Structure formats: C-alpha cells, structure tokens
Amino acid sequence: MSTLVWFNGEIHAAHDPVVTALDRGLLVGDGVFDTCVVVGGRPFALRRHLARLEHSASLAGLPRPPIDVITQAALDLAGRLDGATGRLRVTWTAGAAEGGPARGESSPTLLLTAEAEAVPHPAPGTAPGRVRTALVVVPWVRNERSPLVGVKSTSYAENVLSLEYARSHGGTEAALGNTRGELCEGSWSNLFIEADGELLTPPLTSGCLAGVTRELVLEWGAAAGLPVREETIPMERFAATPHAAVTSATRGIVPVDTIDGRQLPAGPVTLQMQAVFAERVSEDLDP
C-alpha cells in the first residue's frame, strides 16, 4: 500500500510532518471530512462528495472549502497512486488554536490523503469475493437532534467505539438506532432492509448521514424501476428483517450476512440493485 499527502499545494510522503500540533481538528475534533473510492485512477463521485463536504462545513460553521483547489488536488493525487484502485480523503478543519475552546482567527487547514490498495471489488457494488458483512446492534444511540446531524465530522470517537464494540462481538460493522427507537445508520455506512419486495432505508430525519452511495442507490434504483425508497424503520422491524444491506463509498451496496449472529440470505432486490449500481459506475465515474 502506498499513501500520499497533499498540503499547501505540495505532495508529501505519508509520515511527513505537515499539520501543526495546535490544529483544532487534532485538539478538539473541530473539522469535517469526506472519503471516496478511487476507481481506474480517478475519484468516484467526486462532485457529490465535495458537495457533501461543503454542506458539512456549512452546518459546522466552518468557512466554505475551496472546491476548485480540492478538485484539482484530488485528481492529481488519485492519478499518482501506485495502482488504479484505492481511497481518497479530504479533511477541512478550523485551523490552529489560539487558546481556549473558542475558535480564533486562524486560517482553516486543508489536507488530502490518498492510498492505493487492493479493494475488495473492481468497482463499488460488484459481488465476487466480497468481504463478509456482519452487523451488531450496539447499546448506544444516535441523537437525531444533535448539532452534528448531517455533518461528516472529524469528531469520530462514537463511531470508533461502536465499531470496536461490534468487532468484539464477532461483527464487522455496528448498527445504531436513534433516541426514538428507530434504525439510524451504521458506524461507517448507511443501512437498508429488504422486506415485502422493497429495499428500504431510514430517512435523513432519523439522524443518519446523507451517504453519497445511499443517495445513488435511491436515484439509480428509482431510475431502474426498482422498489427502493426511504421509510422509518423501528428497531424491532430491523431485528426481524429477512434481508439487509449496507452502503458506503468503499463498498458500494453489499448484502448483510448476519445481524447479531442471525444468518440472512442476500435479498433479490439487493442483488438487482447491486448489478444496477455496478453498471452505472462503469458508465460514469463522476455521476
């Protein structure tokens, strides 16, 4: 695996010191980020990911990120990777701290990283050789009224702890409800259930992040005539669902194999959506 870093217009090696120890993104998690997969040497759905980065920054009260600069840096980094596949991350923080918890007048920090790797799929959503997906419902919930709802924040400790809980209980991803007892999202993904011939995902009012892959599944599924839509899903219904799926930038859409150890077969609508997704990715890498 190789990793490259973009900072202040220059390319650096992975372990080069580039960010000050006083950066608020490091000290208090005061920043936002977005991640996309690299396919064929190009970032997939880059415009959508940067639109979400801009939205996250706005909700978090950060200045607007320089989208044109980020776009050029992302294309440059993706093209320099050793290999055609990998992932790319854009981080935008409040900059260096001036002392105390309040933001100062410092300039924001912009950092891009790209790493080449053998991803599980030749394109997001394709099936052969996919990694097992085992969901574990964690004992914590999302607060759908949090000020960070809709923000892909660098304050990611809740997600890390949720994922570690899932792994310690034999899972590969966590599933979280919200304070109303409704399904919300995974720690690193959006969640779907498949029941009664429909593929359903919680609405954004559940407190879930507006995943780019989730958005594409809803759009492309509707365009293909598949029964894919948003619906509020009580946790009891999720626990008993006959089929489920997860979506994320690096996985596309993949069936869930188990929920809390209960085996689930892949749902037929999920498999159809997987095929549609892979076909659409092959047609356009920046939809």
Residue frames as qw, qx, qy, qz and C-alpha x, y, z in Angstrom:
[[0.000, 0.889, 0.458, 0.000, 0.00, 0.00, 0.00],
 [0.407, 0.127, -0.014, 0.904, 1.24, 3.50, -0.77],
 [0.118, -0.843, -0.481, 0.210, -0.06, 6.72, 0.78],
 [0.356, 0.324, 0.113, 0.870, 0.35, 10.26, -0.49],
 [0.176, -0.719, -0.464, 0.487, -0.48, 13.54, 1.25],
 [0.263, 0.597, 0.257, 0.713, -1.41, 16.89, -0.31],
 [0.360, -0.764, -0.350, 0.406, -0.85, 20.00, 1.82],
 [0.064, -0.829, 0.083, 0.550, -0.45, 23.64, 0.74],
 [0.590, 0.732, -0.188, -0.284, -0.12, 22.67, -2.91],
 [0.180, 0.590, -0.787, -0.017, 2.67, 20.14, -2.39],
 [0.918, -0.065, -0.347, -0.183, 2.77, 16.34, -2.34],
 [0.223, -0.633, 0.662, -0.332, 4.27, 14.76, 0.76],
 [0.447, 0.058, -0.892, 0.036, 5.05, 11.25, 1.96],
 [0.581, -0.544, -0.560, -0.230, 2.68, 9.71, 4.48],
 [0.660, -0.545, -0.356, 0.375, 4.77, 10.45, 7.59],
 [0.332, 0.341, -0.034, 0.879, 5.98, 13.94, 6.71],
 [0.145, -0.559, -0.544, 0.609, 5.03, 16.49, 9.42],
 [0.130, 0.398, 0.443, 0.793, 2.63, 18.93, 7.77],
 [0.367, -0.732, -0.379, -0.430, -0.03, 19.97, 10.30],
 [0.004, -0.528, 0.483, -0.699, 0.66, 22.00, 13.44],
 [0.311, -0.179, -0.872, 0.332, 0.14, 20.35, 16.82],
 [0.129, 0.264, 0.420, -0.859, -2.23, 23.23, 17.64],
 [0.294, -0.103, -0.598, -0.739, -4.70, 22.41, 14.87],
 [0.539, -0.084, 0.388, -0.742, -8.26, 22.34, 16.22],
 [0.828, 0.144, -0.394, -0.373, -9.07, 19.30, 14.11],
 [0.583, 0.175, -0.732, 0.305, -6.49, 17.43, 16.20],
 [0.034, 0.168, -0.617, 0.768, -7.17, 19.04, 19.57],
 [0.406, 0.179, 0.541, -0.715, -10.97, 19.15, 19.69],
 [0.360, 0.310, 0.858, 0.195, -12.18, 17.43, 16.52],
 [0.253, 0.732, 0.213, -0.596, -13.25, 20.77, 15.04],
 [0.085, 0.413, -0.636, -0.646, -13.35, 19.78, 11.38],
 [0.826, 0.322, 0.255, -0.385, -15.11, 17.88, 8.66],
 [0.177, -0.391, 0.808, 0.404, -14.01, 15.32, 6.10],
 [0.841, 0.339, 0.094, -0.412, -15.18, 13.18, 3.22],
 [0.384, -0.355, 0.816, 0.248, -13.87, 9.98, 1.67],
 [0.785, 0.451, -0.048, -0.422, -14.34, 8.49, -1.78],
 [0.838, -0.070, 0.489, 0.232, -13.05, 5.40, -3.55],
 [0.122, 0.658, -0.502, -0.548, -10.56, 5.65, -6.41],
 [0.802, 0.272, 0.532, -0.013, -11.51, 3.61, -9.47],
 [0.695, 0.541, 0.268, 0.390, -9.34, 3.48, -12.58],
 [0.495, 0.026, -0.057, 0.866, -7.09, 6.19, -11.19],
 [0.132, -0.438, -0.175, -0.872, -10.00, 8.60, -10.68],
 [0.161, 0.071, 0.682, -0.710, -12.02, 9.55, -7.57],
 [0.104, -0.419, -0.841, -0.326, -15.54, 8.13, -7.87],
 [0.212, -0.809, -0.521, -0.170, -18.46, 10.58, -7.47],
 [0.460, -0.050, -0.247, 0.851, -16.05, 13.36, -6.53],
 [0.128, -0.392, -0.157, -0.897, -18.50, 16.20, -7.16],
 [0.649, -0.549, -0.404, -0.339, -21.09, 14.64, -4.85],
 [0.729, -0.324, -0.390, 0.460, -18.53, 14.03, -2.11],
 [0.314, 0.075, -0.117, 0.939, -17.27, 17.60, -2.30],
 [0.344, -0.507, -0.288, -0.736, -20.84, 18.91, -2.24],
 [0.736, -0.542, -0.406, -0.022, -21.35, 16.96, 1.00],
 [0.601, -0.115, -0.270, 0.743, -18.04, 18.31, 2.36],
 [0.024, 0.323, 0.071, 0.944, -19.27, 21.83, 1.64],
 [0.574, -0.548, -0.365, -0.487, -22.60, 21.05, 3.33],
 [0.759, -0.377, -0.419, 0.326, -20.85, 19.59, 6.37],
 [0.412, 0.056, -0.171, 0.893, -18.65, 22.70, 6.65],
 [0.222, -0.458, -0.196, -0.838, -21.68, 24.97, 6.47],
 [0.707, -0.542, -0.391, -0.233, -23.55, 23.06, 9.19],
 [0.757, -0.309, -0.305, 0.488, -20.42, 23.03, 11.37],
 [0.130, -0.975, -0.074, 0.164, -19.93, 26.78, 11.00],
 [0.612, -0.316, 0.382, 0.617, -16.66, 26.44, 9.10],
 [0.211, 0.622, -0.280, -0.700, -15.66, 28.57, 6.11],
 [0.859, 0.445, 0.067, -0.245, -16.55, 27.27, 2.66],
 [0.712, -0.266, 0.508, 0.404, -13.88, 24.84, 1.41],
 [0.200, 0.632, -0.414, -0.624, -12.08, 25.82, -1.82],
 [0.858, 0.222, 0.427, -0.178, -13.82, 23.28, -4.05],
 [0.662, 0.721, -0.202, -0.028, -11.80, 24.07, -7.20],
 [0.012, 0.699, -0.694, 0.171, -8.49, 23.65, -5.35],
 [0.634, -0.205, 0.700, -0.257, -9.67, 20.41, -3.76],
 [0.860, 0.434, 0.180, -0.201, -10.88, 19.03, -7.09],
 [0.532, 0.733, -0.420, 0.055, -7.53, 19.58, -8.77],
 [0.188, -0.570, 0.753, -0.268, -5.61, 18.18, -5.79],
 [0.779, -0.018, 0.549, -0.304, -7.86, 15.11, -5.65],
 [0.835, 0.541, -0.020, -0.099, -7.42, 14.36, -9.35],
 [0.288, 0.745, -0.580, 0.158, -3.66, 14.84, -9.02],
 [0.410, -0.433, 0.743, -0.302, -3.36, 12.54, -6.01],
 [0.863, 0.162, 0.398, -0.266, -5.57, 9.82, -7.50],
 [0.743, 0.644, -0.179, -0.035, -3.51, 9.84, -10.68],
 [0.142, 0.713, -0.650, 0.221, -0.25, 9.42, -8.76],
 [0.774, -0.341, 0.444, -0.296, -1.27, 6.29, -6.83],
 [0.022, 0.356, -0.915, -0.190, 0.58, 3.03, -7.35],
 [0.103, 0.293, 0.950, 0.021, -2.31, 1.12, -8.89],
 [0.152, -0.335, -0.462, -0.807, -5.71, 2.09, -10.20],
 [0.550, -0.611, -0.501, -0.273, -7.75, 1.50, -7.04],
 [0.375, -0.016, -0.542, 0.752, -7.73, 2.96, -3.55],
 [0.207, -0.822, -0.529, 0.048, -9.37, 5.64, -1.46],
 [0.288, 0.384, -0.045, 0.876, -9.05, 9.39, -1.09],
 [0.341, -0.709, -0.545, 0.289, -9.88, 11.57, 1.91],
 [0.153, 0.596, 0.027, 0.788, -10.34, 15.34, 2.15],
 [0.464, -0.561, -0.534, 0.430, -10.06, 16.93, 5.62],
 [0.075, 0.631, 0.100, 0.766, -11.03, 20.56, 6.36],
 [0.510, -0.485, -0.567, 0.428, -10.53, 21.88, 9.89],
 [0.134, -0.967, -0.217, -0.004, -10.89, 25.17, 11.77],
 [0.456, 0.702, -0.294, 0.461, -7.10, 25.58, 11.77],
 [0.476, 0.123, -0.598, 0.633, -4.63, 26.34, 14.54],
 [0.433, -0.742, -0.504, 0.089, -6.00, 27.06, 18.00],
 [0.152, 0.684, -0.156, 0.696, -5.48, 30.50, 19.51],
 [0.094, 0.111, -0.720, 0.679, -6.01, 29.26, 23.06],
 [0.442, 0.139, 0.501, -0.731, -9.16, 28.14, 24.85],
 [0.475, 0.289, 0.831, -0.006, -12.16, 26.30, 23.43],
 [0.422, 0.786, 0.233, -0.387, -13.39, 29.11, 21.15],
 [0.725, 0.433, 0.293, 0.448, -12.34, 29.39, 17.53],
 [0.301, -0.604, 0.088, 0.733, -9.81, 32.08, 16.74],
 [0.420, 0.792, -0.071, -0.437, -8.99, 33.96, 13.57],
 [0.343, -0.404, 0.758, 0.380, -6.63, 31.36, 12.13],
 [0.529, 0.353, -0.485, -0.600, -6.97, 30.07, 8.60],
 [0.935, -0.032, 0.212, -0.284, -8.59, 26.65, 8.08],
 [0.290, -0.447, 0.811, 0.240, -6.45, 23.62, 7.38],
 [0.835, 0.384, -0.094, -0.383, -6.90, 21.66, 4.15],
 [0.273, -0.451, 0.846, 0.087, -5.39, 18.21, 3.89],
 [0.865, 0.264, -0.173, -0.390, -5.87, 15.44, 1.32],
 [0.369, -0.413, 0.831, 0.046, -4.62, 11.86, 1.62],
 [0.826, 0.319, -0.243, -0.396, -4.77, 9.08, -0.94],
 [0.425, -0.415, 0.804, -0.018, -3.81, 5.45, -0.51],
 [0.608, 0.281, -0.612, -0.420, -3.58, 2.70, -3.06],
 [0.454, -0.197, 0.807, -0.323, -4.89, -0.68, -2.07],
 [0.197, -0.075, -0.901, -0.379, -6.39, -3.86, -3.40],
 [0.510, -0.038, 0.270, -0.816, -10.03, -3.02, -2.72],
 [0.510, 0.071, 0.837, -0.186, -12.48, -5.98, -2.45],
 [0.589, 0.617, 0.514, -0.094, -14.34, -5.03, -5.65],
 [0.481, 0.166, 0.388, 0.768, -13.13, -3.89, -9.08],
 [0.113, -0.402, -0.168, -0.893, -15.84, -1.21, -8.78],
 [0.281, -0.066, 0.590, -0.754, -18.16, -0.26, -5.91],
 [0.716, 0.129, 0.198, -0.656, -21.04, -2.68, -5.61],
 [0.683, 0.302, -0.614, -0.257, -19.71, -5.67, -7.52],
 [0.846, -0.391, 0.078, -0.354, -20.14, -9.00, -5.83],
 [0.917, 0.116, -0.352, 0.150, -17.45, -11.69, -6.38],
 [0.644, 0.088, -0.451, 0.612, -15.17, -12.21, -3.41],
 [0.214, -0.743, 0.001, -0.634, -16.90, -9.62, -1.26],
 [0.148, 0.235, -0.730, 0.625, -15.97, -9.25, 2.38],
 [0.342, -0.484, -0.803, 0.065, -18.39, -10.74, 4.94],
 [0.155, -0.430, 0.072, -0.886, -20.73, -8.14, 6.45],
 [0.479, -0.406, -0.758, 0.177, -21.87, -8.95, 9.99],
 [0.175, -0.628, 0.006, -0.758, -23.91, -6.30, 11.81],
 [0.425, -0.319, -0.714, 0.456, -24.03, -5.99, 15.59],
 [0.220, -0.827, -0.276, -0.438, -26.56, -3.67, 17.24],
 [0.394, 0.190, -0.500, 0.747, -24.64, -1.56, 19.76],
 [0.300, -0.599, -0.673, 0.313, -26.03, -0.37, 23.12],
 [0.118, -0.447, -0.085, 0.882, -25.66, 3.33, 22.21],
 [0.393, 0.718, 0.572, 0.051, -27.90, 5.50, 20.04],
 [0.294, 0.274, 0.224, 0.888, -27.61, 8.42, 17.67],
 [0.032, 0.601, 0.439, -0.667, -29.12, 11.71, 18.82],
 [0.366, 0.546, 0.588, 0.471, -31.25, 12.82, 15.88],
 [0.059, -0.971, -0.214, -0.085, -31.36, 16.32, 17.42],
 [0.667, -0.416, 0.106, 0.609, -27.58, 16.69, 17.76],
 [0.159, 0.874, -0.132, -0.440, -25.95, 19.79, 16.23],
 [0.166, -0.467, 0.761, 0.419, -23.75, 17.38, 14.27],
 [0.658, 0.388, 0.637, -0.103, -26.64, 15.70, 12.42],
 [0.618, 0.770, 0.159, 0.027, -25.78, 15.79, 8.72],
 [0.042, 0.891, -0.452, -0.013, -22.13, 16.64, 9.43],
 [0.937, 0.118, -0.230, 0.236, -19.35, 14.23, 8.49],
 [0.267, -0.915, 0.245, -0.178, -17.30, 15.42, 11.43],
 [0.498, 0.458, -0.669, 0.308, -13.73, 14.60, 12.42],
 [0.425, -0.345, 0.600, -0.583, -15.21, 14.03, 15.92],
 [0.719, 0.144, -0.570, -0.372, -15.43, 10.31, 15.22],
 [0.074, -0.315, 0.857, -0.401, -14.91, 8.70, 18.62],
 [0.704, 0.076, 0.416, -0.571, -18.53, 7.48, 18.83],
 [0.818, 0.427, -0.259, -0.286, -18.11, 5.67, 15.52],
 [0.352, 0.497, -0.771, 0.187, -14.78, 4.16, 16.54],
 [0.309, -0.204, 0.772, -0.517, -16.15, 2.87, 19.84],
 [0.798, 0.220, 0.203, -0.523, -19.27, 1.49, 18.13],
 [0.735, 0.474, -0.464, -0.143, -17.18, -0.36, 15.56],
 [0.149, 0.422, -0.831, 0.330, -14.85, -1.75, 18.23],
 [0.581, -0.057, 0.584, -0.565, -17.89, -2.99, 20.17],
 [0.854, 0.346, -0.060, -0.384, -19.18, -4.73, 17.04],
 [0.557, 0.514, -0.650, 0.060, -15.82, -6.34, 16.37],
 [0.116, -0.339, 0.813, -0.460, -15.50, -7.55, 19.97],
 [0.656, 0.128, 0.557, -0.493, -18.87, -9.27, 19.49],
 [0.566, 0.085, 0.775, 0.266, -17.95, -11.02, 16.25],
 [0.459, 0.801, 0.367, -0.115, -19.19, -8.36, 13.83],
 [0.561, 0.140, 0.269, 0.770, -17.65, -6.25, 11.10],
 [0.029, -0.390, -0.170, -0.905, -19.94, -3.21, 11.37],
 [0.026, 0.276, 0.680, -0.679, -22.11, -1.60, 14.03],
 [0.130, -0.561, -0.607, -0.548, -25.82, -0.80, 13.68],
 [0.093, -0.142, -0.465, 0.869, -27.21, 2.15, 15.61],
 [0.046, -0.731, -0.665, -0.145, -30.74, 3.25, 16.41],
 [0.064, 0.490, -0.075, 0.866, -31.78, 6.74, 17.45],
 [0.102, -0.063, 0.631, -0.766, -33.42, 8.11, 20.59],
 [0.655, 0.071, 0.026, -0.752, -36.89, 7.31, 19.17],
 [0.676, -0.070, 0.724, -0.117, -36.13, 3.60, 18.81],
 [0.745, 0.637, 0.054, -0.192, -35.77, 3.80, 15.02],
 [0.828, 0.057, 0.246, 0.501, -33.00, 2.43, 12.84],
 [0.001, -0.918, 0.113, 0.380, -30.48, 5.15, 12.03],
 [0.555, 0.728, -0.401, -0.035, -27.20, 4.00, 10.41],
 [0.920, -0.070, -0.189, 0.337, -24.00, 2.02, 10.71],
 [0.497, -0.713, 0.065, 0.490, -20.83, 3.37, 12.25],
 [0.213, -0.425, 0.507, 0.718, -19.26, 3.71, 8.78],
 [0.021, 0.157, 0.824, 0.543, -22.21, 3.05, 6.50],
 [0.554, -0.001, 0.044, -0.831, -25.88, 3.54, 5.71],
 [0.263, 0.026, 0.953, -0.150, -28.27, 0.65, 6.32],
 [0.561, 0.052, -0.386, -0.731, -31.10, -0.83, 4.28],
 [0.502, 0.022, 0.827, -0.250, -33.60, -3.58, 4.97],
 [0.355, 0.085, -0.664, -0.653, -35.34, -5.64, 2.29],
 [0.243, 0.220, 0.858, -0.396, -38.85, -6.78, 3.15],
 [0.482, 0.611, 0.538, -0.323, -42.07, -7.40, 1.24],
 [0.647, 0.502, 0.406, 0.405, -40.24, -6.93, -2.05],
 [0.125, 0.960, 0.010, 0.251, -38.89, -3.45, -1.21],
 [0.663, 0.044, -0.280, 0.693, -35.47, -2.09, -0.33],
 [0.261, -0.907, -0.242, -0.226, -35.91, 0.49, 2.44],
 [0.539, 0.120, -0.346, 0.758, -33.54, 2.90, 4.19],
 [0.240, -0.691, -0.482, 0.482, -34.16, 5.30, 7.08],
 [0.240, 0.889, 0.202, 0.334, -34.95, 8.93, 6.13],
 [0.408, 0.420, -0.315, 0.747, -32.47, 11.68, 6.98],
 [0.447, -0.632, 0.067, -0.629, -34.80, 12.73, 9.82],
 [0.916, -0.290, -0.269, 0.072, -33.60, 9.58, 11.61],
 [0.404, -0.850, 0.304, 0.149, -30.30, 11.40, 12.20],
 [0.855, 0.031, 0.359, 0.372, -28.32, 9.36, 9.68],
 [0.178, -0.542, 0.384, 0.726, -25.62, 10.85, 7.48],
 [0.685, 0.632, 0.079, -0.354, -26.62, 11.53, 3.89],
 [0.618, -0.277, 0.628, 0.384, -24.31, 8.96, 2.35],
 [0.280, 0.521, -0.454, -0.666, -23.32, 9.51, -1.28],
 [0.104, 0.053, -0.961, -0.250, -23.73, 5.80, -2.08],
 [0.180, 0.453, 0.772, -0.408, -27.11, 5.81, -0.31],
 [0.303, 0.624, 0.035, -0.720, -28.12, 8.76, -2.49],
 [0.248, 0.378, -0.707, -0.544, -27.02, 6.98, -5.65],
 [0.043, 0.147, 0.988, -0.023, -28.85, 3.78, -4.69],
 [0.274, 0.576, 0.557, -0.532, -32.07, 5.75, -4.21],
 [0.320, 0.637, -0.217, -0.667, -31.63, 7.63, -7.51],
 [0.217, 0.342, -0.820, -0.404, -30.40, 4.75, -9.65],
 [0.161, 0.189, 0.952, -0.179, -32.83, 2.27, -8.13],
 [0.387, 0.602, 0.399, -0.574, -35.79, 4.52, -8.93],
 [0.324, 0.596, -0.427, -0.597, -34.48, 5.08, -12.46],
 [0.146, 0.200, -0.944, -0.220, -34.24, 1.31, -12.96],
 [0.664, -0.243, -0.364, -0.607, -37.78, 0.77, -11.71],
 [0.513, -0.069, -0.796, 0.312, -36.69, -1.00, -8.52],
 [0.489, -0.763, -0.326, -0.269, -38.73, -0.58, -5.30],
 [0.593, -0.062, -0.353, 0.721, -36.09, 1.39, -3.38],
 [0.144, -0.770, -0.177, -0.596, -37.19, 4.19, -1.04],
 [0.058, 0.296, -0.583, 0.754, -36.94, 5.84, 2.39],
 [0.641, -0.515, -0.418, -0.387, -39.09, 4.72, 5.29],
 [0.338, -0.598, 0.523, -0.504, -38.93, 4.99, 9.07],
 [0.750, 0.056, -0.658, -0.032, -37.86, 1.57, 10.39],
 [0.656, -0.654, 0.212, -0.310, -38.47, 0.63, 14.05],
 [0.026, -0.576, 0.813, -0.081, -35.56, -1.26, 15.59],
 [0.671, -0.003, 0.686, -0.281, -37.87, -4.23, 16.20],
 [0.791, 0.568, 0.096, -0.204, -38.52, -4.46, 12.46],
 [0.315, 0.754, -0.577, -0.007, -34.80, -4.23, 11.73],
 [0.362, -0.414, 0.811, -0.202, -34.05, -7.05, 14.16],
 [0.690, 0.190, 0.672, -0.190, -36.53, -9.32, 12.35],
 [0.492, 0.665, -0.244, -0.507, -35.84, -8.29, 8.75],
 [0.949, 0.126, 0.285, 0.049, -35.38, -11.20, 6.32],
 [0.717, 0.356, 0.117, 0.588, -32.71, -9.34, 4.32],
 [0.206, -0.924, -0.021, 0.321, -30.49, -6.30, 4.81],
 [0.702, 0.470, 0.061, 0.532, -27.77, -4.37, 3.03],
 [0.371, -0.730, -0.023, 0.573, -25.15, -1.73, 3.76],
 [0.548, 0.745, 0.129, 0.357, -23.91, 1.08, 1.54],
 [0.425, -0.769, 0.129, 0.459, -20.68, 3.05, 1.75],
 [0.323, 0.837, -0.323, -0.302, -18.22, 4.75, -0.55],
 [0.019, -0.552, 0.823, 0.130, -15.71, 1.93, -0.42],
 [0.369, 0.039, 0.924, -0.094, -18.17, -0.98, -0.52],
 [0.303, -0.115, -0.589, -0.740, -20.93, 0.22, -2.81],
 [0.733, -0.221, 0.154, -0.624, -24.00, -1.80, -1.83],
 [0.340, 0.221, -0.913, 0.038, -23.49, -5.26, -0.34],
 [0.724, -0.420, -0.432, -0.336, -25.84, -7.75, 1.37],
 [0.356, -0.578, 0.567, -0.466, -25.65, -8.24, 5.13],
 [0.522, 0.131, -0.842, -0.034, -24.74, -11.79, 6.15],
 [0.468, -0.404, -0.738, 0.272, -25.75, -11.64, 9.83],
 [0.228, -0.662, 0.073, -0.710, -27.47, -9.34, 12.33],
 [0.502, -0.521, 0.515, -0.459, -26.45, -10.15, 15.92],
 [0.278, -0.265, 0.923, 0.007, -25.44, -13.61, 14.74],
 [0.668, 0.408, 0.541, -0.307, -28.70, -14.36, 12.89],
 [0.377, -0.053, 0.684, 0.623, -28.00, -15.54, 9.35],
 [0.452, 0.671, 0.206, -0.551, -29.56, -13.59, 6.47],
 [0.640, 0.272, 0.555, 0.456, -29.58, -14.61, 2.81],
 [0.107, -0.181, 0.252, 0.945, -28.96, -11.94, 0.20],
 [0.430, 0.566, 0.494, -0.500, -32.23, -10.31, -0.85],
 [0.579, 0.429, 0.570, 0.394, -33.28, -10.40, -4.52],
 [0.170, 0.964, 0.172, 0.109, -33.84, -6.63, -4.74],
 [0.418, -0.796, 0.333, 0.285, -30.45, -6.03, -3.14],
 [0.635, -0.095, 0.613, 0.461, -28.78, -8.23, -5.76],
 [0.433, 0.714, 0.453, 0.313, -30.62, -6.44, -8.56],
 [0.082, -0.996, 0.011, 0.038, -29.58, -3.09, -7.12],
 [0.597, -0.533, 0.447, 0.399, -26.00, -4.32, -6.87],
 [0.605, 0.264, 0.575, 0.484, -26.00, -5.11, -10.59],
 [0.204, 0.907, 0.300, 0.213, -27.54, -1.74, -11.45],
 [0.346, -0.901, 0.156, 0.210, -25.00, 0.05, -9.29],
 [0.628, -0.302, 0.520, 0.493, -22.01, -1.69, -10.86],
 [0.503, 0.527, 0.527, 0.437, -23.33, -0.97, -14.36],
 [0.040, 0.977, 0.176, 0.113, -23.87, 2.72, -13.61],
 [0.493, -0.741, 0.297, 0.347, -20.40, 3.04, -12.08],
 [0.640, -0.005, 0.562, 0.524, -18.87, 1.56, -15.22],
 [0.353, 0.731, 0.457, 0.364, -20.70, 4.16, -17.31],
 [0.044, 0.840, -0.025, 0.540, -19.77, 7.27, -15.32],
 [0.633, -0.124, -0.516, 0.564, -17.18, 7.74, -12.56],
 [0.089, -0.119, -0.308, 0.940, -18.49, 11.19, -11.59],
 [0.073, -0.553, -0.763, -0.328, -22.29, 10.92, -11.70]]
